[in-house]
Amino acid sequence: MKIATIILTVVALGLIAFNVGKLNFNSLLQGESFVAVVTIILSLCAIVLLQILRISKRIENLSKQNRNV
């Protein structure tokens, strides 16, 4: 699970980097630039969700270890 979340995080970062190049700062909310802004926001949300998943799995593993001790 850890490797999958890391890979997906790297993919989301790649999407952000790609879409930053498509931004037109003179008109952010028009045409292709709008799609890039939305994709950047969604990629950031995906990164946050993946980090929450990693932290929750880590907490789950720690609680299992404490029960066994």
C-alpha positions, 0 to 999 in steps of 0.5 A: 500500500505504501508503494502504491500511494507513493507512486500515485503521489508522484503521478499527481505531482507530474500532472501538476507540473504538466498543467502549470505549463498550460496555464495562461496567467492573463486569463486563468479561467478561460479555455485550456487554462481553466482545465489546467487550474481544475486539474491542479486543484484536483491533483492537490486534493488527491495528494492530501487524500493519499497522505491521509490514507498513509497516515491512517494505515500507519496508525492502524499498524501501531494500534495492532502492535500495541494490542499484541504487546 
